[in-house]
Amino acid sequence: MAYWNPFKNLNVPSLTGAATSCFLITPDDDNELPKAVKGLRVYNSAATAATIRFDTIDGDTVTLDFPATTLVYEDIAVSKVYETGTTATDLTIHGLSD
């Protein structure tokens, strides 16, 4: 029986190892990311907590909270980051990919 690889047809060749590409993500309700990412780098420079709403590559919609004035790396494969449900004006999100 052949092994099913959910990443075969995506632009995420490996979920392990260092990323070779990093790009700024602007949350958008209408469009997916130009390519799926294997991680997020989130910098919240605001004095209040922030929330990010996104889709995983499996199609799950997830909302995560980020404390004030933090830099966090999330090892999660993401295909879309929503404007609606993403809060904080001082939030910088980068996508990490291959």
Beta strands, then each sheet from edge to edge (+ up, - down):
strand 1: 21-25
strand 2: 39-44
strand 3: 50-56
strand 4: 61-66
strand 5: 70-74
strand 6: 78-81
strand 7: 91-97
sheet 1: 1+ 7- 2+ 5-
sheet 2: 4+ 3- 6+
end
